[in-house]
Amino acid sequence: MAELISREGNKVEFRASVPAADVSRAYQQVWAGLSRDVRVPGFRPGKAPKKILEQRVGTGYVENEVRDRLLQVHYPQAARELQLSLVDAEIHPEDIADGRAFDFSVKGETYPQVKLGDWKALSLSSAAPEITEEVLERTLADLQDRNATFESVERPAEGNDMVMIEELGEDGGSYPIYLDVAEPHVQAALSGKSVGEEVSITVPAHQHGDHEHPEHTVSVKILDVRHKQRQELGDEFARSLNFEGLERLRTDLRSELTRRAQQEGDSARREEFIEGLVGVMDADVPKALLGRRREAMMEEIQSDLSRQGVKWGEYESFMEEQGKLGEFMADLDKNALSRVRRDLALEQLAEDLKVTVGDQEFNSTMLALAQANNLTAQQLRTQLGPDGLNSYYASIVREKALTQALSQLNPSGEPAQPAAQPDAVLTDAAQPDTTEAVTTETITTEAAATEAAATETQAASKPKKPRASKAKAAAEEASGEEATPVTGASATGASADGDEQG
């Protein structure tokens, strides 16, 4: 049970009390865990007395564990009960004892006062791309290209040939070049050349990720010229993709492309609405809130770089040498402000629409998230911590508010498809972009024969479930999501840009 003590502006203070029965239950759970996990010489597992167990783990260990366990559950629950969306909080727990109620007080800051304009007057223009017969035929042609075979020929390279080249020099290597999707300067240099010839390719000055490349020349040797053999579009081709026939392939592929197009239209509509909502919002973003978001984003960027074997200090020095550090930091500030403003707008929308999430709904969502991450619900709660749980609850509320608002804007009255809940809210940070840089990244491109269809449908990323339907697999193949790489060398770059979340 929670009780609001005071509220002045965005500063609040409240108290909460945990029933004695819940306290005793938490003690029993902690003792049971110790009895199971702590080995005491001379005692069988689970038989050591509590006093000896406490000596093994240290005085106060059990109380601290029980206190933390109770706060993880009852602090966010108290905040929800009082309908408080806290920016920051100091939790002051009182003494705890088995069989007695546990009280704690909280002093914190709520989000700033936010006023939304007339968002119901927003006119959304985003819609799902139309899957025309032309799009379907182009996708089928792309499938033919993706499943084509290549046979060596004794003639100069031409048209849509695949040319195997060896890059000359110490860092050289061999890889294929697909002339029909190669850069113009690569096509011009290799077309008309035969096996055994050495070719100099002039690469124009360009920028790749964070790297500036001046004009330079790459010398290569032609190892093989192979002609593309496309299978005729018919029942036999469809059966090679595990479809009954061409008509079934057409039908299923159209359905999958339509689903993807609708998904893209829903996503674009959501983003357009959020941008419009932020545009009609009046709010002063506290510096502390902005600073914390920026810090969280930076920590995630550094963590991602570390997982890739790159130290932040080294990357920072590199950007400074390239004159990019100031731009990186400015982008970080910009993205942090954008994320905070989006969250504020959606949270105010939820308040205006009186959106709530009950304990049962929240716990059910938490359980699903825990299972998706191969964790127990308690492990996930511990990993998230009180602030993380509060943030996750807020994200669910924002999502419900967004879906409800979009349904009100839809003339047909049909609610928009809700986006999937985030896989985890351990941190709210920017995900750094990872870009591949290759030794000849500008004289070659990835096999992109399906770029036109991918542009038309703006296909979503692959689903996580491995058991995709045949039509889905075919659409993914046609959209070029697994284009054949043409080089092996790679480097990693990071960006201050991050995926926006509603």
DARA-V240794 format. One record per backbone hydrogen bond with DSSP energy under -0.5 kcal/mol. CO is the residue of the C=O (numbers start at 1). NH is the residue of the N-H. E is the energy in kcal/mol with one decimal. If there is no record, write none. Layout:
co: [CO	CO]
nh: [NH	NH]
e: [E	E]
//
This chain:
co: [1	3	6	8	10	11	12	13	13	14	15	16	17	18	19	20	21	22	23	24	25	26	27	28	29	30	31	32	33	34	35	37	38	39	40	44	49	50	51	52	53	54	58	60	61	62	63	64	65	66	67	68	69	70	71	71	73	74	75	76	77	78	79	80	84	85	88	89	90	90	91	92	97	101	102	103	104	105	106	107	108	109	109	115	117	118	119	122	130	132	133	134	135	136	137	138	139	140	141	142	143	145	149	151	153	157	158	161	161	162	162	163	163	164	164	165	165	166	169	173	175	177	177	178	178	183	183	184	185	186	187	190	193	194	197	199	199	200	201	201	202	203	206	208	211	211	212	213	216	218	219	220	221	221	222	224	225	226	227	228	229	232	234	235	236	237	238	238	239	245	246	247	248	249	250	251	252	253	254	255	256	257	258	259	260	261	262	263	264	265	266	267	268	269	270	271	272	273	274	275	276	277	278	280	281	282	283	284	286	287	288	289	290	291	292	293	294	295	296	297	298	299	300	301	302	303	304	305	305	306	309	311	312	313	314	315	316	317	318	319	319	320	324	325	326	327	328	329	330	331	332	333	334	335	336	337	338	339	340	341	342	343	344	345	346	347	348	349	350	351	358	359	360	361	362	363	364	365	366	367	368	369	370	370	371	376	377	378	379	380	381	384	385	386	387	388	389	390	391	392	393	394	395	396	397	398	399	400	401	402	403	403	404	405	406	409	410	427	430	433	438	440	440	448	450	451	452	453	454	454	466	469	470	471	472	473	474	475	476	477	480	484]
nh: [17	15	13	11	110	8	108	5	6	106	3	104	19	102	23	24	25	26	27	28	29	30	31	32	33	34	35	36	37	38	46	39	40	41	43	47	53	54	55	56	57	58	61	64	65	66	67	68	69	70	71	72	73	74	75	76	77	78	79	80	81	82	84	83	86	111	109	91	92	107	93	105	100	103	18	94	16	92	14	90	12	87	88	282	119	121	122	124	132	136	137	138	139	140	141	142	143	144	145	146	147	148	229	227	155	192	161	163	179	164	226	165	177	223	224	167	175	221	172	167	165	163	179	181	182	186	187	188	189	190	191	193	157	197	222	201	220	202	203	218	204	216	213	211	208	213	214	206	203	201	168	199	166	223	196	164	153	162	151	230	149	234	238	239	240	241	241	243	242	249	250	251	252	253	254	255	256	257	258	259	260	261	262	263	264	265	266	267	268	269	270	271	272	273	274	275	276	277	278	279	280	280	281	117	283	115	285	286	290	291	292	293	294	295	296	297	298	299	300	301	302	303	304	305	306	307	308	308	310	309	311	315	316	317	318	319	320	321	322	324	325	323	328	329	330	331	332	333	334	335	336	337	338	339	340	341	342	343	344	345	346	347	348	349	350	351	352	353	355	354	362	363	364	365	366	367	368	369	370	371	372	373	373	375	374	380	381	382	383	384	385	388	389	390	391	392	393	394	395	396	397	398	399	400	401	402	403	404	405	406	407	416	408	409	410	411	413	429	432	435	441	443	444	451	454	455	456	457	458	459	468	473	474	475	476	477	478	479	481	480	483	447]
e: [-2.3	-2.7	-2.2	-2.3	-3.4	-2.5	-2.5	-2.6	-1.8	-3.0	-3.0	-2.2	-0.5	-1.9	-1.8	-2.7	-2.0	-2.1	-2.3	-2.5	-2.1	-2.3	-2.8	-2.3	-2.0	-2.3	-2.8	-1.6	-2.3	-3.0	-1.2	-0.6	-0.5	-0.5	-2.0	-2.4	-2.3	-2.7	-1.6	-1.7	-1.9	-2.0	-1.7	-2.3	-2.4	-2.7	-2.9	-2.6	-2.3	-2.5	-2.5	-2.2	-0.9	-3.3	-2.0	-0.6	-1.1	-2.1	-2.2	-2.2	-2.3	-2.0	-3.1	-1.1	-0.8	-1.6	-2.3	-0.5	-0.5	-2.2	-0.6	-2.2	-1.7	-0.5	-3.3	-2.4	-2.5	-3.4	-2.2	-3.2	-2.8	-4.1	-1.3	-3.0	-1.9	-1.3	-1.7	-0.6	-1.2	-2.2	-2.6	-2.4	-2.3	-2.4	-2.4	-2.2	-2.1	-2.0	-2.2	-2.8	-1.6	-1.3	-3.6	-3.2	-1.0	-3.1	-2.2	-0.5	-2.2	-0.5	-2.6	-0.6	-2.2	-3.1	-1.4	-0.5	-2.0	-2.2	-1.5	-3.0	-2.4	-3.0	-0.8	-1.6	-0.8	-1.0	-2.5	-2.6	-1.3	-2.2	-2.4	-2.0	-2.6	-1.9	-2.8	-0.6	-2.9	-0.6	-0.6	-2.6	-0.6	-1.8	-3.1	-2.3	-2.5	-0.5	-0.5	-2.6	-3.6	-3.1	-2.8	-3.2	-2.2	-0.6	-2.8	-2.2	-2.5	-2.9	-2.1	-0.6	-2.1	-0.9	-2.2	-2.7	-1.5	-0.6	-1.2	-1.9	-1.8	-2.1	-2.8	-2.7	-2.8	-2.5	-2.5	-2.0	-2.2	-2.8	-2.6	-2.3	-2.4	-2.6	-2.6	-2.3	-2.5	-2.7	-2.7	-2.2	-2.8	-2.4	-2.3	-2.4	-2.5	-2.2	-2.6	-2.4	-2.2	-2.9	-2.7	-1.8	-1.1	-0.6	-1.4	-2.0	-0.5	-2.2	-0.7	-0.6	-2.2	-3.1	-2.3	-1.9	-2.4	-2.5	-2.4	-2.4	-2.4	-2.4	-1.9	-2.2	-2.6	-2.2	-2.6	-2.4	-2.2	-2.1	-1.0	-0.5	-3.0	-1.8	-0.5	-2.2	-3.1	-2.1	-2.2	-2.5	-2.1	-2.4	-1.9	-3.3	-0.9	-1.0	-2.5	-2.6	-2.2	-2.3	-2.2	-2.4	-2.4	-2.7	-2.4	-2.5	-2.2	-2.4	-2.4	-2.5	-2.2	-2.4	-2.7	-2.4	-2.3	-2.5	-2.2	-2.0	-2.2	-1.9	-2.8	-2.3	-2.9	-0.9	-2.7	-3.0	-2.1	-2.1	-2.6	-2.4	-2.1	-2.4	-2.6	-2.5	-2.1	-1.1	-0.5	-2.9	-1.5	-2.3	-2.3	-2.4	-2.4	-2.7	-2.7	-0.9	-2.5	-2.1	-2.3	-2.4	-2.5	-2.1	-2.0	-1.7	-2.1	-2.6	-2.0	-2.2	-2.3	-2.4	-2.2	-2.3	-2.6	-2.4	-1.7	-0.5	-1.2	-1.2	-1.1	-0.6	-1.8	-0.8	-0.7	-0.5	-1.6	-1.6	-0.9	-1.6	-2.1	-2.4	-2.0	-2.3	-2.3	-0.6	-1.9	-2.6	-2.5	-2.6	-2.7	-2.3	-2.7	-2.1	-1.7	-1.2	-1.2	-1.4]
//
